Amino acid sequence: MTEATGATREELIVQAAFARFDLVALAIAVGSVGALALWTATAVLLIKGPEPGSTVGPHLALLSYFLPGYSVSWSGSLIGLVWGLLLGGALGAVIALFWNVVHHVYLALAVLRRHMMDEV
């Protein structure tokens, strides 16, 4: 038993194996990556420029159907930055929430199984 936490070695191992994701931290991290990815993709296309006789980033421009205000332009890249942050943040929060719930249920079932085995 450790003095600082009062937990046994087995409890510490279980806590480490079933560590929880911090919902806010993962949301910010995934949102930041999403924001930078969308902004970078737009900026690279704008810096590279279109081929003669074509438009800039016709495939990336299709995102304007799903992300209101987004376009392959410098102002659109900033709007894409915000959309990337929001959508990536939502995705990160959902991943963290799913991870935490699944591990909580699994751990609860493991503890219940252990108690039932002890009673037999």
C-alpha positions in Angstrom: 0.0 0.0 0.0 1.4 3.4 -0.9 1.4 6.1 1.7 0.4 9.0 -0.4 -2.7 7.6 -2.1 -3.6 4.7 0.2 -4.0 2.4 -2.9 -2.6 -1.1 -3.2 -0.2 -2.0 -6.0 -3.0 -3.8 -7.9 -5.3 -0.8 -7.7 -2.5 1.4 -9.1 -2.0 -1.0 -12.0 -5.7 -1.0 -12.8 -5.9 2.8 -12.6 -2.9 3.0 -15.0 -4.4 0.4 -17.4 -7.8 2.1 -17.5 -6.6 5.7 -17.5 -9.3 8.2 -18.5 -9.0 10.7 -21.3 -9.4 14.4 -20.3 -12.4 15.4 -22.4 -11.5 19.1 -22.7 -7.8 18.4 -23.4 -8.5 15.9 -26.2 -11.1 18.2 -27.7 -8.7 21.1 -27.8 -5.9 18.9 -29.2 -7.9 17.3 -32.0 -9.6 20.6 -32.7 -6.2 22.3 -33.1 -5.0 19.6 -35.4 -8.2 19.9 -37.5 -8.0 23.6 -37.6 -4.4 23.7 -38.7 -4.9 20.9 -41.3 -7.8 22.7 -43.0 -6.0 26.1 -42.9 -2.8 24.6 -44.2 -4.5 22.7 -47.0 -6.2 26.0 -48.1 -3.0 28.1 -47.7 -0.9 25.6 -49.7 -3.4 25.7 -52.6 -3.5 29.5 -52.5 0.3 29.8 -52.5 0.7 27.2 -55.2 -1.9 28.9 -57.4 -4.1 27.4 -60.1 -3.0 25.8 -63.3 -3.7 27.9 -66.3 -7.3 27.7 -67.3 -8.6 26.2 -64.0 -9.8 27.4 -60.6 -8.0 27.1 -57.3 -8.7 23.9 -55.4 -11.9 22.7 -56.9 -12.0 19.6 -54.7 -11.4 21.5 -51.5 -14.0 24.1 -52.5 -16.6 21.4 -52.2 -16.3 21.8 -48.4 -18.3 25.0 -48.8 -21.5 22.8 -49.1 -20.9 21.5 -45.6 -19.1 24.4 -43.9 -21.0 27.6 -44.4 -18.7 30.6 -45.2 -15.7 28.4 -46.2 -14.1 29.0 -49.6 -10.6 28.5 -51.1 -9.5 32.1 -50.3 -7.5 33.7 -47.5 -10.7 34.8 -45.7 -12.2 31.4 -46.3 -9.1 29.8 -44.8 -9.8 31.7 -41.5 -13.4 30.5 -41.6 -12.1 27.0 -42.2 -9.8 27.4 -39.3 -12.8 28.0 -37.0 -14.7 25.2 -38.6 -11.8 22.8 -38.2 -11.5 23.8 -34.5 -15.2 23.2 -33.9 -15.5 20.0 -35.7 -12.2 18.6 -34.5 -13.1 19.6 -31.0 -16.4 17.9 -31.2 -14.7 14.8 -32.6 -12.1 14.8 -29.8 -14.8 15.2 -27.2 -16.8 12.3 -28.6 -13.7 10.0 -28.7 -12.8 10.9 -25.1 -16.4 10.4 -23.9 -16.7 7.0 -25.8 -13.3 5.9 -24.4 -14.2 6.8 -20.8 -17.6 5.2 -20.9 -16.4 1.9 -22.5 -13.6 1.6 -19.9 -15.9 2.5 -17.0 -18.4 -0.2 -18.1 -15.6 -2.8 -18.7 -14.0 -2.0 -15.3 -17.4 -2.2 -13.5 -18.1 -5.5 -15.1 -14.7 -6.8 -14.1 -15.2 -5.7 -10.5 -18.7 -7.3 -10.4 -17.3 -10.5 -11.9 -14.5 -10.6 -9.2 -17.0 -10.1 -6.4 -19.3 -12.8 -7.8 -16.4 -15.2 -8.0 -15.4 -14.4 -4.4 -18.9 -15.3 -3.2 -19.0 -18.7 -4.8 
